[in-house]
Structure formats: structure tokens, C-alpha cells
Amino acid sequence: MLGERLEQVLKLIVEEYIKNAKPVGSSSICDVLNCSSATVRNDMAELESFGLLEKTHISSGRVPSEKGYRYYVDNLMEPKDMTGEEMLKLQQIFHNNSLQISDVINKSLEIISEMTNYTSVILGNASKENKLKQVEVLPLENNNLIAIVITDKGHVEHKNLFIDASISLDEVKRTTDLINKLLIDTPIDEVSEKLEFEIKPIIGKYVRQHEALYNAFYNVFNDFANRNSMHFVGKTNILNEPEFNNAEKIKSLISKFEDSNIVNSIEEKEDGIHVYIGSENSLDDDVTIIKTRYKIDGEEGTIAIVGPKRMQYDKVVSLLEFLNTNIDK
């Protein structure tokens, strides 16, 4: 742990850099602490030696390092009080009884993205709220098929399948007809179980190559049940931050937002609010992700706020705490 004075200097530098996105010099710290510039420069040099500050090439000022942000979040940050206007905007959403919980979360995140100018991601377990409506199969070339799963919520999922040349399209059709007849209105996360106990024992009566087709459809539904639905709010907001004025950085981050496997890795496993700075997160070393889990009325998932490492940590944590408290109600 740092001494009180060094903590004070670090806190001032982190918060000024978050606010202005410019390296912080000793003069601005002197004005607050009412001490000499030489004293502050010594403190800054000591913080740099601990790896908590970094010197930039364009100025004599310092910026927080990833380690410095982590120390600030763990030891110095205090959640920032929300304004009355911010609370009112969010409370109006939570008090609207005509909205489903998914709509409440989406609209709340729209407001939070507007307040912070960061990007919000909602990862929900689609299988908890979707029932099977229809299964279709479209033939392609060279024994390839596309299996299409449609739910009552309008969610459509497709997956490529490869079948042995000995399996006829007629057998594929008989399999899908059987599934559509017996499993319609089954929650997606229960379809795999019903396939095993209700379809598997009888499919052999209708389909000659039943084992291969059963395994193919089992994998389709199992993948769907374990995949998160994904929704972005303010997807390009983060690109307005000065850290992302480089074309290559923009291209890299956008491509990661488009990669469902990378975005799904944002999912949070534990309760509470968690902060992942730079290399601590699985999305990008240049961003911070603050995320929390929600679970209510059978729906569960992850809410994540994505911003630069120079993020308003105190404000985002307060907003997510408010969100958690009101979702629980």
C-alpha cells in the first residue's frame, strides 16, 4: 500500500486524466495540494517507479498505467452520486409496468450509454425465454445442409450440417417433421433432453439412418441452448473517445464487436460488479469492461459497459449499482 500522500497524488492524476485525456503535469497537482512543484515531481517519479504512472513522449506530464488504474479502483475510488435527473430517467423505466424485463434492461442501458458515451453490451440466455416454433432444413451442395431453428420470440439460429452421402433428403425431412410434431412449444433449453427421451426411442421406426441424424440435431439444439443472445447499445460510442482516433484501432475493435465468440467471452459468472482493465479482459487491451450479472423472473445474463481505460469508473459503478438494486425489486 502507498502512503497517504502518494495515494492522494495518484488519485488526483487518475481523475484529472479521466476528465481531460491529457497528460497531467505537476503544476495542476500543486494547485490542489498547495505544495511546491519539486515536491510533486518527486512524488510522481516515485509513483512511476512503482509502475503506477507512465511518462508520455509528447509531454513531461504523466498518465496512469494499467496498474495505476487498478490501484485506483481497488483502493481510492468512491462511487459517484447520481444526479436527480439521472435517477429520474432510470426510475421512469423501472416504474413502467407495461415493459417486460428485457425491455427494461435494454432501455436502461440506452440511457446509461447516453449518460456515459460508452458502449453497452447485454448478453442474455436466449434459451430461458424462447420456445421452439419450427425447424427447417435447406440442402446445399456436397451433402451439406443448413439447419434453421425458429423460436416463438422470432429468434432465428442456423447451423451448417454435414451428412453422410448414404442419408437421403427424404430421411432428413422425416426427422424434421418428427421434431416439429413432437417438440413444438418446448423451451429451447429443454429440447435436447426431450430429444433424448422422447425422440431417440422412436426415431428408428421412421428413419433408417436415425443415429447420425439424431446426433446432428442434438448438437444443433445443444449449441443453441448454450449460446447467449447478444445486444449492443451505443455500439460506436466508444469510438468517439480520443484513444480510438487511429484507423487501425477502430477497425480492430469493430471486428471484435462483430465476432460473437469474442463478445460471448464477456459473460460474467459471478454476482456483484466487476472491473476488468486492459489486459484483464478478453475483449481488447485498450478498453475497460465493467460488468455485472442479472437474474430475475427466469431470465439471466450479463450487463457490460465498455469504455477506454480512461473510464469514469466511479460513475459507471454507481449506475450499475443502481441498476442492480432496481432490477432486484
C-alpha positions as CSV (number, residue, x, y, z in Angstrom):
1,M,0.0,0.0,0.0
2,L,1.1,3.5,-0.7
3,G,1.3,6.2,1.9
4,E,-1.5,8.7,2.2
5,R,0.3,11.5,0.3
6,L,1.2,9.3,-2.7
7,E,-2.3,7.9,-2.8
8,Q,-3.6,11.5,-2.9
9,V,-1.3,12.4,-5.8
10,L,-2.2,9.2,-7.7
11,K,-6.0,9.8,-7.2
12,L,-5.7,13.4,-8.5
13,I,-3.7,12.3,-11.5
14,V,-6.1,9.5,-12.4
15,E,-9.2,11.7,-12.0
16,E,-7.8,14.6,-14.0
17,Y,-6.6,12.3,-16.8
18,I,-10.0,10.7,-16.9
19,K,-11.6,14.1,-17.2
20,N,-9.3,15.8,-19.7
21,A,-7.5,12.9,-21.6
22,K,-4.2,14.9,-21.4
23,P,-1.0,14.0,-19.5
24,V,-1.0,15.6,-16.1
25,G,1.8,17.9,-15.0
26,S,3.0,18.8,-11.6
27,S,1.6,22.3,-11.7
28,S,-2.1,21.2,-11.6
29,I,-1.4,19.0,-8.6
30,C,0.4,21.8,-6.8
31,D,-2.6,24.0,-7.0
32,V,-4.7,21.4,-5.2
33,L,-2.2,20.2,-2.6
34,N,-0.7,23.7,-2.1
35,C,2.9,22.5,-2.3
36,S,6.0,23.1,-4.4
37,S,6.3,21.7,-7.9
38,A,9.5,19.9,-7.0
39,T,7.7,18.0,-4.2
40,V,5.0,16.8,-6.6
41,R,7.6,15.9,-9.3
42,N,9.3,13.7,-6.7
43,D,6.0,12.1,-5.8
44,M,5.3,11.5,-9.5
45,A,8.7,10.0,-10.1
46,E,8.1,7.6,-7.1
47,L,4.7,6.6,-8.4
48,E,6.3,5.9,-11.8
49,S,9.0,3.8,-10.2
50,F,6.2,1.6,-8.7
51,G,4.7,1.2,-12.2
52,L,1.6,3.2,-11.3
53,L,2.3,6.1,-13.7
54,E,3.8,6.3,-17.2
55,K,5.5,9.2,-18.9
56,T,4.4,10.1,-22.4
57,H,6.6,11.1,-25.3
58,I,4.7,14.2,-26.1
59,S,4.8,15.9,-22.7
60,S,6.5,16.0,-19.4
61,G,3.3,15.0,-17.7
62,R,2.3,11.6,-16.6
63,V,-0.7,9.3,-17.3
64,P,-1.9,6.3,-15.2
65,S,-0.7,2.9,-16.2
66,E,-2.9,-0.1,-16.2
67,K,-1.5,-1.0,-12.7
68,G,-2.3,2.6,-11.6
69,Y,-5.9,2.3,-12.7
70,R,-6.2,-1.0,-10.8
71,Y,-4.8,0.6,-7.6
72,Y,-7.2,3.5,-8.0
73,V,-10.2,1.2,-8.5
74,D,-9.3,-1.1,-5.6
75,N,-8.2,1.5,-3.1
76,L,-9.1,5.1,-3.9
77,M,-12.3,5.2,-6.0
78,E,-15.5,6.2,-4.4
79,P,-18.8,5.7,-6.3
80,K,-20.1,8.9,-7.6
81,D,-23.5,10.1,-6.5
82,M,-26.1,10.1,-9.3
83,T,-27.8,13.3,-10.1
84,G,-31.5,13.7,-9.6
85,E,-32.1,13.9,-13.3
86,E,-30.2,10.6,-13.9
87,M,-32.1,8.8,-11.2
88,L,-35.4,10.1,-12.5
89,K,-34.7,9.0,-16.1
90,L,-33.9,5.4,-14.9
91,Q,-36.7,5.3,-12.4
92,Q,-39.3,6.1,-15.1
93,I,-38.1,2.9,-16.9
94,F,-38.3,0.7,-13.8
95,H,-41.8,2.1,-12.9
96,N,-43.2,1.4,-16.3
97,N,-45.2,-1.8,-15.6
98,S,-46.1,-2.3,-19.3
99,L,-42.5,-3.2,-20.1
100,Q,-41.0,-6.7,-20.0
101,I,-37.8,-7.2,-18.0
102,S,-35.8,-7.5,-21.2
103,D,-37.2,-4.2,-22.4
104,V,-36.4,-2.6,-19.1
105,I,-32.8,-3.7,-19.3
106,N,-32.4,-2.5,-22.9
107,K,-34.0,0.9,-22.3
108,S,-31.9,1.4,-19.1
109,L,-28.7,0.6,-21.0
110,E,-29.7,3.1,-23.7
111,I,-29.9,5.8,-21.1
112,I,-26.7,4.7,-19.4
113,S,-24.9,4.7,-22.8
114,E,-26.2,8.2,-23.4
115,M,-25.0,9.4,-20.0
116,T,-21.5,8.0,-20.3
117,N,-21.0,7.9,-24.0
118,Y,-19.7,4.3,-23.7
119,T,-20.9,1.1,-25.3
120,S,-23.2,-1.2,-23.5
121,V,-23.5,-5.0,-24.1
122,I,-26.3,-7.2,-22.9
123,L,-25.7,-11.0,-23.0
124,G,-28.9,-12.9,-22.2
125,N,-29.5,-16.6,-22.1
126,A,-32.0,-16.9,-25.0
127,S,-32.9,-20.4,-24.1
128,K,-34.6,-19.3,-20.9
129,E,-37.2,-17.3,-22.7
130,N,-37.6,-19.0,-26.1
131,K,-39.7,-21.9,-27.1
132,L,-39.3,-24.0,-30.3
133,K,-41.6,-22.9,-33.1
134,Q,-40.2,-24.6,-36.1
135,V,-37.2,-26.5,-37.5
136,E,-36.3,-26.3,-41.2
137,V,-33.5,-27.8,-43.2
138,L,-32.2,-26.4,-46.5
139,P,-30.0,-28.6,-48.7
140,L,-26.7,-27.2,-50.0
141,E,-24.0,-28.9,-52.1
142,N,-21.9,-31.9,-51.3
143,N,-24.0,-33.3,-48.5
144,N,-24.1,-30.0,-46.7
145,L,-27.3,-28.8,-45.1
146,I,-28.3,-25.7,-43.1
147,A,-30.5,-26.4,-40.1
148,I,-32.7,-23.4,-39.2
149,V,-34.2,-23.2,-35.7
150,I,-37.0,-20.6,-35.2
151,T,-38.4,-19.7,-31.8
152,D,-41.7,-18.1,-30.7
153,K,-39.8,-14.9,-29.9
154,G,-38.7,-14.6,-33.5
155,H,-35.2,-15.6,-32.8
156,V,-33.6,-17.5,-35.7
157,E,-30.5,-19.6,-35.4
158,H,-28.8,-21.5,-38.2
159,K,-26.0,-24.1,-38.3
160,N,-24.3,-25.9,-41.1
161,L,-24.6,-29.7,-41.0
162,F,-22.7,-32.3,-43.0
163,I,-24.4,-35.6,-43.6
164,D,-23.2,-38.9,-45.0
165,A,-23.9,-39.5,-48.7
166,S,-26.0,-42.5,-47.7
167,I,-28.6,-40.4,-45.9
168,S,-31.4,-39.2,-48.2
169,L,-33.1,-35.9,-48.1
170,D,-36.3,-37.7,-47.5
171,E,-34.9,-39.1,-44.3
172,V,-33.8,-35.6,-43.2
173,K,-37.3,-34.4,-43.9
174,R,-38.9,-37.2,-41.9
175,T,-36.6,-36.3,-39.0
176,T,-37.6,-32.6,-39.0
177,D,-41.3,-33.5,-39.4
178,L,-41.0,-35.7,-36.3
179,I,-39.3,-32.9,-34.3
180,N,-41.8,-30.3,-35.4
181,K,-44.7,-32.6,-34.5
182,L,-43.5,-33.6,-31.0
183,L,-41.3,-30.7,-29.7
184,I,-43.1,-27.5,-30.7
185,D,-43.6,-25.1,-27.8
186,T,-40.8,-26.8,-25.8
187,P,-38.3,-24.3,-24.2
188,I,-35.1,-24.3,-26.2
189,D,-33.0,-25.4,-23.2
190,E,-35.2,-28.5,-22.7
191,V,-35.2,-29.6,-26.4
192,S,-32.0,-31.7,-26.1
193,E,-33.4,-33.6,-23.1
194,K,-36.7,-34.2,-24.9
195,L,-34.8,-35.4,-28.0
196,E,-33.1,-38.0,-25.9
197,F,-36.1,-39.3,-24.0
198,E,-38.9,-38.8,-26.5
199,I,-37.4,-38.8,-30.0
200,K,-34.5,-41.2,-29.7
201,P,-36.6,-44.2,-28.6
202,I,-38.9,-43.9,-31.7
203,I,-36.9,-42.3,-34.4
204,G,-35.7,-45.7,-35.7
205,K,-39.2,-46.5,-36.7
206,Y,-39.3,-43.7,-39.2
207,V,-35.7,-43.1,-40.3
208,R,-33.2,-45.7,-41.4
209,Q,-30.0,-43.6,-40.7
210,H,-31.6,-42.4,-37.4
211,E,-28.4,-42.4,-35.3
212,A,-26.5,-40.0,-37.5
213,L,-29.4,-37.6,-37.9
214,Y,-30.3,-37.8,-34.2
215,N,-26.8,-36.8,-33.2
216,A,-26.7,-33.9,-35.8
217,F,-29.9,-32.4,-34.5
218,Y,-29.0,-33.0,-30.9
219,N,-25.8,-30.9,-31.5
220,V,-27.8,-28.1,-33.2
221,F,-30.2,-27.7,-30.2
222,N,-27.5,-28.1,-27.6
223,D,-25.4,-25.3,-29.2
224,F,-28.4,-23.0,-29.4
225,A,-29.3,-23.7,-25.7
226,N,-25.8,-22.8,-24.6
227,R,-25.4,-19.7,-26.7
228,N,-26.1,-16.2,-25.4
229,S,-28.3,-13.7,-27.2
230,M,-26.4,-10.5,-27.8
231,H,-27.5,-6.9,-27.9
232,F,-25.3,-3.7,-28.2
233,V,-26.4,-0.2,-27.2
234,G,-24.3,2.7,-28.4
235,K,-22.0,0.4,-30.4
236,T,-19.9,3.2,-31.8
237,N,-19.9,5.4,-28.8
238,I,-16.5,4.3,-27.6
239,L,-15.0,5.2,-31.0
240,N,-15.7,8.9,-30.2
241,E,-13.0,8.7,-27.4
242,P,-9.6,10.2,-28.3
243,E,-7.9,6.8,-27.6
244,F,-9.7,5.5,-30.7
245,N,-8.8,8.1,-33.3
246,N,-6.5,5.6,-35.1
247,A,-8.0,3.8,-38.1
248,E,-6.3,0.5,-37.2
249,K,-7.6,0.6,-33.6
250,I,-11.1,1.4,-34.8
251,K,-11.0,-1.5,-37.4
252,S,-9.7,-3.9,-34.8
253,L,-12.3,-3.1,-32.2
254,I,-15.2,-3.1,-34.6
255,S,-14.1,-6.5,-35.9
256,K,-14.1,-7.8,-32.3
257,F,-17.6,-6.5,-31.7
258,E,-18.7,-8.4,-34.8
259,D,-17.2,-11.7,-33.5
260,S,-19.8,-13.5,-31.5
261,N,-17.2,-15.8,-29.8
262,I,-15.2,-12.9,-28.5
263,V,-18.3,-10.9,-27.4
264,N,-19.7,-14.0,-25.6
265,S,-16.5,-14.2,-23.6
266,I,-17.6,-11.0,-21.9
267,E,-20.1,-13.1,-19.9
268,E,-19.8,-12.7,-16.2
269,K,-20.0,-15.8,-14.0
270,E,-20.2,-14.2,-10.5
271,D,-22.6,-11.8,-8.8
272,G,-21.6,-8.2,-8.0
273,I,-19.9,-5.6,-10.1
274,H,-16.5,-6.4,-11.5
275,V,-14.0,-4.2,-13.3
276,Y,-11.6,-5.6,-15.9
277,I,-8.9,-3.2,-17.0
278,G,-7.0,-3.6,-20.3
279,S,-5.2,-7.0,-20.4
280,E,-7.5,-8.2,-17.6
281,N,-10.4,-8.5,-20.1
282,S,-10.9,-10.9,-23.0
283,L,-12.1,-8.2,-25.5
284,D,-9.2,-5.7,-26.0
285,D,-6.2,-4.5,-24.1
286,D,-7.1,-0.8,-24.8
287,V,-10.5,-1.0,-23.1
288,T,-12.0,-1.4,-19.7
289,I,-15.1,-3.6,-19.1
290,I,-17.3,-3.1,-16.0
291,K,-19.9,-5.8,-15.8
292,T,-22.5,-7.4,-13.6
293,R,-24.9,-10.4,-13.7
294,Y,-28.7,-10.1,-13.6
295,K,-31.2,-12.7,-12.7
296,I,-34.9,-12.2,-12.5
297,D,-38.1,-13.9,-13.4
298,G,-36.3,-16.8,-15.0
299,E,-34.2,-14.5,-17.2
300,E,-30.5,-14.1,-16.6
301,G,-27.4,-12.7,-18.3
302,T,-24.7,-10.1,-18.2
303,I,-24.7,-6.4,-18.5
304,A,-21.4,-4.9,-19.5
305,I,-20.2,-1.3,-20.1
306,V,-17.2,-1.0,-22.4
307,G,-15.1,2.2,-22.4
308,P,-11.5,3.3,-22.6
309,K,-9.1,2.5,-19.8
310,R,-9.6,6.2,-19.0
311,M,-13.2,5.4,-18.0
312,Q,-15.3,7.2,-15.4
313,Y,-15.1,4.3,-13.1
314,D,-16.9,6.0,-10.2
315,K,-19.9,7.0,-12.4
316,V,-20.3,3.6,-14.2
317,V,-20.1,1.6,-10.9
318,S,-22.8,3.8,-9.4
319,L,-25.1,3.4,-12.4
320,L,-24.7,-0.4,-12.4
321,E,-25.3,-0.5,-8.6
322,F,-28.5,1.5,-9.2
323,L,-29.5,-0.9,-12.0
324,N,-28.8,-4.0,-9.8
325,T,-30.8,-2.6,-6.9
326,N,-33.8,-1.8,-9.1
327,I,-33.8,-5.0,-11.1
328,D,-33.9,-6.9,-7.8
329,K,-37.1,-5.0,-6.9
